[in-house]
Amino acid sequence: MKLLIMLILSLNLFSYVGKIEPYKKIVLKSETIGKVSYLNSSSSFVYAQKHTILKINSKEDLIRLNSLKQRLEATKEIYQISKSTFDRKKSIKSLSKNEKDREKLNMLVKKQSYISLSEKLKLQLSNINKKTFIVENKYIGKIYPKENEFVSIGSIIVDTYDISKKKIVIFVNQEDIEKIKQKDIFIDGKPSKFFIESISNVVDSKYISSYQVVLLENNNNINFRFGDIVKIDFK
C-alpha cells in the first residue's frame, strides 16, 4: 500500500532545477559621441528610484541651443509680421492678384524658415538629452565608462535590471507541458506565488527535445539576492 501511494505521488510530481534571475536585463548604450564629464560611480550595484549616473560633455551643444533659441525668436517675429502684412493686404481690392500672391509667397517662405528652425531646436534638445543617462526604478549593475573617457555611438554605458519580478527558466518535455499547467508551483519544497508566464512553441536549440517555460513571481523586496539555484516542483 505504501509503495502504491509513493507511485501515485511520483506520477503527479514534476521536478526541475532552475536559477532565480531578475525579470529583465536592460543594457543602456550611447546614441551620441563625446567625453564623459560626470560619473556617479557610487550608483553601481544599487537600486535606483531615480539616479543620474553619467553625463557626456554638452557644453558646445548648449551654446548652439542658446543660439538657435535666439534665432528662432527672431524668425518667429519676422514670420508674424509677414503674416500680419499678408492678412491685411489680401482684403485690399485695389491690389493686384500678383502683388497679393507675392506677399503670400513671402509669408510662406518666412513660415518655412520658422518651422525649419523649430525642428533644428527640437533635434538639438534631443541630442543634449541623449548625453544624460538617468536610471529610474531599476537595479544598476556595472557602469562601463570612466570619467573623462571618450564614448562613441553604440558604446555600452551601464547594465540595468528590472527586479520587479523574479524569473526562473526551465525546459519541459512536450508530454509534460499540458500536465504542469494545472499544478501549483513549489520552490525548494515550499508553496510559492510563481506562475507560468510563457511556454515556447518551438523546441529549444540547446535542449532539443524540450520547450522553454518561463516562471514569474512578483518581487517587492529590492534587497532580494538573485542567483540562487532552486528545486521547482509542480504538484
Phi, psi and omega in degrees: 000315179299320179296321180295318179298316179297323180293319179296317179298319182293330179287339182255011183239127179239114187248141179217169176235136180207171181249134177281120184236163172297157183300312181215149169253127180241118180262120177270130179239155180284138175254009181214183180237156178153179181263139179291117182258343179213136179218122176262080185294338180287353180281348181297137173061042173224160175273128184249120170285319171195105181235132167273114186259336185199146174227142174259140184309125182232022183301312180294325178296322180293324177297315178295324180297314179297321178297317179296321179298318180294316179296321181294320180296318179292318180295323178298318180294317179298317179297317181296321177295317180297318180294318179297320179295315179297315180300326180286316186285331185293342180264358179276115186290334183285344180279142181287162178297322180298317181294320177295321179295321178296320179293321178294317179298318179299319179294319181293325176296316178296322179295317180296321178297319179295315179296317181299316179292325177299317179294320178297322179295317178299318179296319179296318177298319178297317179297321179292318180297327179292346182266002175240127183250113181244131178250128180237131174052045177221158171272130182267126177265232183281134171260124191273309184288157173255162179297140182072004177279147179271131176244151180240175179297128181096351178296137177286128180264309185201148171266129176234158184226133171275109182253022179292342177222153171265140183233138172231131178251125177232170181234125190239137176295151184303320184291344181260350185304307183294329184291323184282342185299327185263008186254158175279153184253125178249138178245120183051040176085358182247145177301145181226173175256016176295146177222161180279117178276316184206153174230124182292147174265000182237134180299147182290145182290334180266310178264081196293345179255009185233163179244139181287131177239128180254125178253140180230151171215135178299143181236116179256002182253103183291347179263007179298135180264117179275162175114351180294139172271124185232161175264131180247123177242137172254116183238000000 
